Amino acid sequence: MRIALAQLTSGTDPATNLELVADYTRRGADDGASLVVFPEATMCRFGVPLGPVAEPVDGPWADGVRRIAARAGVTVVAGMFCPSPDGRVTNTLIAAGPTADAHYDKIHLYDAFGFAESRTVAPGREPVTIEVDGVTVGLTTCYDIRFPELYVELARRGADLITVSASWGAGPGKLDQWTLLARARALDTGSFLAAVDQAYPGDQIAATGPTGVGGSVVVSPFGAPIATAGADPQLLTCDIDVSTAANARETLGVLRNRSEVAAPDRAESRR
């Protein structure tokens, strides 16, 4: 399976960003990728009010992504924002392709490092998988990567590949944490991890919020990086053999052993 990670720099105009989706998708398809994954906030970068740009998943921007995917004959995953009934927005991934028409609302909100995403973003509730060329693919977003239980659940649902679409916040040690967490989640699950971040936009924009550091990476089920990007915009294309995920799970045993662990008897635990 060939996948492509579109490490781009989103601006504040959704129409211009949709043109970037079209360009990177076409290039990914020309390279033979069947899945092109875009970052969180592809529709509009963080650091500006999100309510005015939010659209429903059947609105013009998402339909534009669907048309782009259909024209290229590939599956596209891209970050957008949708209105929430409570007046906030949802941080949503739209997934569109020959066998995919789904969306995932980010479950874990980035209330950390001095940022409070939950002020303007409502959390999602349900893990989501899609099918691409017969492969089950799990969808996650940015801060989700710090919560291994979500990745374990996606693996239990059959995901041999899990994507992470991010707009990672800059700061001391943050790029190292991003890479480390991607490798850890691969080891937690025996799955491939395809983690795509926004490119680093420069110091001035980076100061306005979590707007990306680059460092997109594809990680093997054994936790080894097999393709990496720098800080600048880049289309990172990588071949993966998804059949190796089953071997990794058998060898590592983490999913099997986790399911076999029973909760300790309460009486015993009090002794």
Secondary structure, DSSP 4 states (H G I P E B T S, - for coil): -EEEEEE----S-HHHHHHHHHHHHHHHHHTT-SEEE--TTSSS-SSS-SGGG---TTSHHHHHHHHHHHHHTSEEEEEEEEE-TTSSEEEEEEEEETTEEEEEE-SS--EETTEEGGGTEE-----EEEEETTEEEEEEEGGGGG-HHHHHHHHHTT-SEEEEEE-PPPSTTHHHHHHHHHHHHHHHHT-EEEEEEPPP--HHHHTTS-------EEE-TTS-EEEE--SS-EEEEEE--TTHHHHHHHHH-HHHHHHHPPPPPHHHHT-
